[in-house]
Amino acid sequence: MLRKVGLVGGLVLLACLVPGAAQVADEFDEYGGRVGVRRAATGFFRTTRGEGRWWLVDPSGSVFISVGVNRVSLRPRDPRKEKESPYREAALEKYRTEGEWSRAAVERLRGWGFNTLGAGSEGATWGRGMPYTVGLKCTSVVPLGEGCEFPDVYDPAYERAVRRHASRVCRSQASDRWLVGYFTDDDVGWGSAEEGAGSLLAEFLGLDDEAPGRRALLTFLALRHLNIGELNEVWGTEYASFEEVGRTPQVGSHIPRDDVAAFQREVAGRYFQVAHDAIRAVDAYHLILGPQFDGEAPGAVLRAMGEYVDVVSLGCQGTRPPAEQVREIYRVTQLPVLVLRFGFRATEPSGVAEGEEAAGATREERAELYEQFVRDLLALPMVVGYHWVDHTDEAVRDARGRYVGGFGLVNVRDEPYGPLVAAARRVNRDVYRLATGKAASPSGAEDGG
């Protein structure tokens, strides 16, 4: 005969009847941080070191690894190229409204062990109980000059535009505990670090005489070379003054690589300072995640980050983590690293029935690659998170009119790739043990940060 039990006893009995249920529920706090491993709570996300590695710390004080997904969105990846949005059509048919879609999408991602809405995610997904990131795209706030790939960051008009943009975007987010931080840009064109054309030095030399960027460059050259004679000797030129540099052809001349790299660092430093000061003018606490480096982070640019960035954000491609690059970034900056845009294309058609003709990688292979990538990545103690490249397959058709598989967790019909999301769920829920190499032990110690 069963006897009545109290509420606590009933919960204990339920946990026993459903093995692991209570443990899973208790393992993470509301943000996705590791329950029981505490640091000083500030009410916002921040960085810290402990247990032999770097961590993020969530607003409640739990250590946190950012496990994110980019572009949780109903919009096409590139509206200029994609004339249709089959995913949007399928999602709205299924969920009826954008609000219901965003609620369901976030709930599903949480079930798969993700805890961050990455770059490009729609604002409709914010405020749904998952930490999120915001992209500012600072280099896009002013038009670029003809032939220019980088804005004149020395121009007061550029600084004013960044401040206006940051005020408009960041002021409204400044008190939101769910915001992890700001990407200052997508990938930025830092120019070549080699001698000759294609460098920021060559680009700024080509600006108008009165352009602030050219004036800043000439001042840089005058301080670096002391007089025009020294510059002529090093560059192989015959300029009469610094005002003439870059204005008349000089046969056989060359811009030394040391000057190119040094000016690249100067420009990067100005870029980071303007972005930092604009954000901090209206938001004193959220993390500054820097630009999203796309597989390459120039050393001169990394050296310019200094106190202006909290985390280095590195995009990567390939089936293995860019371990040596991550180590080099950390050696130069001593900052934690967030790895972005990792993913493996499904070369089989997206949304077709099982057994139909498919070419290339299988769903099972993508699942295996996901698991191995994360395990190898978290062995790097400076890594504080990883963001999968795309929530949804892009709308690209093959010769037979079928949608070609992409990098999504779900296809254009909003159907999950079963083996991939099963692997993600399994690995994502084990990130804290993987990061420490052991089961995390509860600790009440504060780090004082």
TORKE-121011 format. One record per residue (C-alpha): residue in three letters; z, y, x. Coordinates in steps of 0.02 Angstrom, whole numbers, padded with zeros to 5 digits, always signed. Layout:
<rs>
alaZYX/...
</rs>
This chain:
<rs>
met+00000+00000+00000/leu-00048+00171+00068/arg+00087+00302+00073/lys+00065+00489+00062/val+00049+00582+00226/gly+00070+00765+00264/leu-00072+00883+00313/val-00043+00861+00500/gly-00029+00672+00484/gly-00188+00669+00381/leu-00282+00767+00514/val-00220+00649+00649/leu-00273+00499+00544/leu-00444+00579+00516/ala-00466+00608+00703/cys-00426+00426+00735/leu-00549+00367+00603/val-00688+00477+00676/pro-00681+00450+00864/gly-00716+00605+00965/ala-00732+00721+00815/ala-00572+00819+00847/gln-00601+00821+01034/val-00775+00894+01014/ala-00715+01023+00888/asp-00571+01077+01001/glu-00673+01084+01162/phe-00755+01253+01131/asp-00691+01417+01063/glu-00787+01523+00938/tyr-00901+01594+01073/gly-00938+01427+01154/gly-00814+01450+01298/arg-00709+01308+01368/val-00545+01297+01273/gly-00393+01279+01385/val-00468+01357+01542/arg-00407+01534+01528/arg-00437+01696+01619/ala-00388+01874+01576/ala-00464+01922+01409/thr-00546+02094+01403/gly-00631+02082+01233/phe-00803+02076+01317/phe-00902+01956+01425/arg-00873+01973+01611/thr-00889+01873+01773/thr-00756+01788+01879/arg-00731+01655+02012/gly-00619+01503+02004/glu-00616+01315+02026/gly-00740+01333+02168/arg-00878+01421+02071/trp-00931+01575+01973/trp-00907+01585+01784/leu-00935+01703+01642/val-00778+01738+01540/asp-00796+01762+01353/pro-00707+01898+01254/ser-00559+01785+01212/gly-00531+01739+01396/ser-00610+01566+01402/val-00727+01522+01545/phe-00905+01520+01483/ile-01073+01453+01541/ser-01218+01535+01452/val-01325+01397+01376/gly-01465+01493+01293/val-01633+01486+01208/asn-01764+01623+01223/arg-01867+01695+01081/val-01774+01631+00929/ser-01896+01727+00824/leu-02020+01721+00681/arg-02141+01834+00773/pro-02289+01767+00873/arg-02263+01764+01061/asp-02404+01890+01086/pro-02463+01975+00924/arg-02613+02047+01017/lys-02682+01873+01046/glu-02612+01771+00904/lys-02690+01817+00737/glu-02586+01692+00640/ser-02405+01638+00637/pro-02395+01460+00571/tyr-02213+01447+00620/arg-02166+01600+00518/glu-02261+01532+00368/ala-02179+01361+00381/ala-02004+01434+00410/leu-02012+01554+00263/glu-02080+01419+00150/lys-01932+01312+00201/tyr-01792+01442+00202/arg-01868+01573+00082/thr-01796+01726+00172/glu-01780+01787+00351/gly-01592+01796+00329/glu-01579+01614+00276/trp-01694+01562+00419/ser-01591+01654+00549/arg-01428+01580+00483/ala-01500+01404+00485/ala-01582+01425+00656/val-01420+01482+00738/glu-01318+01347+00653/arg-01441+01215+00714/leu-01439+01282+00893/arg-01249+01277+00894/gly-01260+01096+00839/trp-01371+01063+00989/gly-01241+01136+01107/phe-01322+01305+01139/asn-01211+01458+01141/thr-01325+01607+01181/leu-01476+01690+01101/gly-01585+01730+01250/ala-01718+01861+01286/gly-01838+01902+01146/ser-01729+01837+01005/glu-01742+01935+00843/gly-01606+02055+00790/ala-01594+01957+00627/thr-01511+01817+00727/trp-01374+01930+00795/gly-01211+01931+00700/arg-01229+01747+00654/gly-01087+01683+00760/met-01178+01661+00926/pro-01173+01772+01081/tyr-01336+01863+01114/thr-01429+01967+01243/val-01529+02128+01229/gly-01683+02178+01328/leu-01707+02363+01368/lys-01877+02366+01458/cys-01833+02523+01554/thr-01998+02531+01649/ser-02092+02547+01483/val-02007+02706+01423/val-02140+02820+01499/pro-02329+02798+01518/leu-02384+02742+01691/gly-02504+02850+01787/glu-02683+02793+01816/gly-02687+02649+01938/cys-02496+02636+01940/glu-02398+02477+01913/phe-02225+02555+01926/pro-02151+02713+01850/asp-02104+02864+01954/val-01917+02830+01951/tyr-01883+02994+02043/asp-01957+03097+01902/pro-01820+03182+01798/ala-01927+03145+01645/tyr-01911+02959+01680/glu-01722+02971+01697/arg-01708+03069+01534/ala-01818+02942+01444/val-01712+02795+01505/arg-01553+02885+01452/arg-01623+02920+01279/his-01680+02740+01262/ala-01514+02668+01321/ser-01418+02785+01206/arg-01523+02731+01058/val-01507+02545+01094/cys-01340+02525+01181/arg-01229+02646+01087/ser-01237+02541+00929/gln-01197+02382+01029/ala-01059+02454+01137/ser-00914+02380+01038/asp-00994+02215+00990/arg-00893+02071+01064/trp-01038+01950+01037/leu-01156+02041+01155/val-01163+01959+01327/gly-01260+02098+01410/tyr-01422+02190+01441/phe-01579+02138+01534/thr-01643+02302+01606/asp-01823+02237+01599/asp-01937+02089+01588/asp-02016+02047+01754/val-02055+02206+01853/gly-02203+02234+01969/trp-02114+02269+02132/gly-02275+02277+02231/ser-02320+02185+02389/ala-02199+02179+02535/glu-02345+02159+02656/glu-02438+02292+02755/gly-02579+02383+02669/ala-02627+02412+02489/gly-02529+02345+02343/ser-02358+02405+02400/leu-02247+02532+02312/leu-02262+02640+02467/ala-02452+02644+02450/glu-02439+02675+02262/phe-02318+02821+02282/leu-02425+02895+02421/gly-02566+02906+02294/leu-02466+03011+02170/asp-02506+03195+02145/asp-02443+03315+02277/glu-02304+03383+02166/ala-02253+03215+02092/pro-02066+03186+02123/gly-02104+03009+02184/arg-02223+03069+02319/arg-02102+03206+02372/ala-01964+03075+02384/leu-02076+02963+02489/leu-02120+03103+02611/thr-01935+03144+02631/phe-01902+02959+02662/leu-02038+02953+02796/ala-01976+03112+02880/leu-01799+03044+02892/arg-01860+02875+02951/his-01981+02938+03085/leu-01902+03106+03129/asn-02069+03191+03165/ile-02253+03168+03124/gly-02293+03118+03302/glu-02180+02966+03291/leu-02256+02915+03124/asn-02432+02934+03196/glu-02387+02821+03342/val-02317+02684+03230/trp-02449+02698+03094/gly-02599+02724+03209/thr-02641+02890+03125/glu-02676+03071+03174/tyr-02594+03172+03035/ala-02550+03352+03073/ser-02400+03352+02955/phe-02307+03242+02833/glu-02393+03336+02691/glu-02558+03258+02745/val-02495+03077+02748/gly-02605+02970+02638/arg-02725+03111+02597/thr-02863+03088+02726/pro-02942+02923+02783/gln-02875+02860+02949/val-02985+02726+03027/gly-02885+02585+03103/ser-02720+02643+03028/his-02592+02527+02949/ile-02425+02547+02860/pro-02296+02439+02951/arg-02210+02305+02850/asp-02039+02375+02895/asp-02083+02540+02813/val-02153+02450+02660/ala-01994+02347+02637/ala-01878+02494+02669/phe-01964+02601+02539/gln-01969+02457+02415/arg-01780+02450+02434/glu-01766+02638+02408/val-01868+02633+02247/ala-01773+02480+02183/gly-01608+02565+02217/arg-01662+02716+02118/tyr-01722+02604+01975/phe-01557+02509+01967/gln-01454+02668+01978/val-01547+02754+01836/ala-01534+02600+01724/his-01350+02572+01767/asp-01299+02753+01738/ala-01395+02763+01574/ile-01310+02606+01506/arg-01137+02652+01568/ala-01150+02825+01490/val-01137+02744+01318/asp-01072+02568+01354/ala-00937+02544+01484/tyr-00906+02357+01468/his-01053+02243+01433/leu-01136+02150+01576/ile-01292+02219+01660/leu-01404+02069+01689/gly-01541+02161+01785/pro-01727+02127+01766/gln-01790+01952+01734/phe-01866+01904+01901/asp-02014+01790+01868/gly-01998+01658+02004/glu-01989+01784+02146/ala-01851+01905+02191/pro-01900+02013+02341/gly-01763+02025+02471/ala-01775+02215+02483/val-01751+02228+02294/leu-01602+02110+02296/arg-01520+02213+02433/ala-01536+02368+02323/met-01439+02295+02176/gly-01268+02330+02248/glu-01143+02387+02119/tyr-01276+02419+01988/val-01297+02241+01923/asp-01170+02109+01871/val-01283+01955+01867/val-01452+01914+01946/ser-01573+01842+01817/leu-01703+01724+01890/gly-01847+01649+01793/cys-01911+01484+01857/gln-02052+01361+01834/gly-02066+01179+01877/thr-01966+01023+01841/arg-01831+01050+01972/pro-01708+01194+01991/pro-01757+01324+02123/ala-01603+01280+02225/glu-01651+01361+02390/gln-01704+01521+02304/val-01540+01529+02207/arg-01442+01505+02368/glu-01542+01642+02454/ile-01514+01762+02309/tyr-01329+01730+02320/arg-01327+01748+02510/val-01406+01921+02493/thr-01315+01987+02339/gln-01153+01887+02324/leu-01184+01896+02136/pro-01187+01753+02010/val-01357+01692+01949/leu-01422+01660+01774/val-01575+01545+01772/leu-01703+01589+01638/arg-01862+01519+01562/phe-01842+01342+01623/gly-01941+01220+01518/phe-02071+01083+01517/arg-02229+01091+01414/ala-02261+00958+01284/thr-02444+00921+01315/glu-02455+00813+01159/pro-02512+00903+01001/ser-02375+00996+00908/gly-02333+00941+00733/val-02449+00789+00726/ala-02397+00619+00664/glu-02326+00489+00783/gly-02463+00379+00853/glu-02601+00510+00848/glu-02698+00540+01007/ala-02595+00636+01133/ala-02627+00681+01313/gly-02494+00700+01447/ala-02305+00708+01445/thr-02208+00617+01311/arg-02058+00677+01213/glu-01949+00554+01309/glu-02006+00623+01476/arg-01959+00800+01425/ala-01787+00738+01375/glu-01761+00656+01544/leu-01820+00811+01636/tyr-01700+00922+01536/glu-01550+00815+01579/gln-01591+00802+01764/phe-01631+00987+01780/val-01464+01043+01706/arg-01363+00918+01807/asp-01445+00975+01969/leu-01433+01159+01923/leu-01247+01156+01883/ala-01212+01081+02055/leu-01249+01258+02119/pro-01082+01351+02110/met-01158+01524+02089/val-01252+01477+01928/val-01170+01544+01768/gly-01298+01485+01642/tyr-01472+01427+01597/his-01590+01480+01458/trp-01728+01368+01389/val-01896+01455+01390/asp-01941+01454+01205/his-01870+01407+01036/thr-02039+01376+00955/asp-02208+01310+01010/glu-02341+01444+01024/ala-02485+01441+00901/val-02624+01373+01012/arg-02754+01253+00942/asp-02850+01119+01037/ala-03035+01077+01016/arg-02994+00974+00861/gly-02902+01116+00778/arg-02728+01045+00804/tyr-02585+01150+00871/val-02558+01106+01053/gly-02382+01065+01108/gly-02293+01202+01202/phe-02121+01236+01272/gly-02027+01242+01106/leu-01876+01146+01048/val-01964+01142+00880/asn-02147+01133+00834/val-02244+01254+00724/arg-02180+01162+00569/asp-02000+01195+00621/glu-01978+01010+00660/pro-01865+00974+00811/tyr-01928+00870+00955/gly-01801+00730+00929/pro-01775+00658+01104/leu-01774+00831+01185/val-01643+00905+01070/ala-01539+00746+01080/ala-01537+00762+01270/ala-01497+00948+01255/arg-01353+00912+01136/arg-01281+00779+01252/val-01296+00881+01412/asn-01252+01051+01340/arg-01088+00986+01272/asp-01042+00923+01445/val-01082+01080+01545/tyr-00904+01121+01594/arg-00871+00948+01663/leu-01039+00952+01753/ala-01000+01122+01825/thr-00834+01066+01899/gly-00881+00888+01940/lys-00732+00829+01841/ala-00649+00846+01672/ala-00587+01025+01659/ser-00396+01030+01657/pro-00309+01159+01548/ser-00230+01300+01645/gly-00131+01448+01588/ala-00157+01542+01750/glu-00240+01713+01739/asp-00355+01776+01875/gly-00296+01953+01856/gly-00476+02016+01835/
</rs>
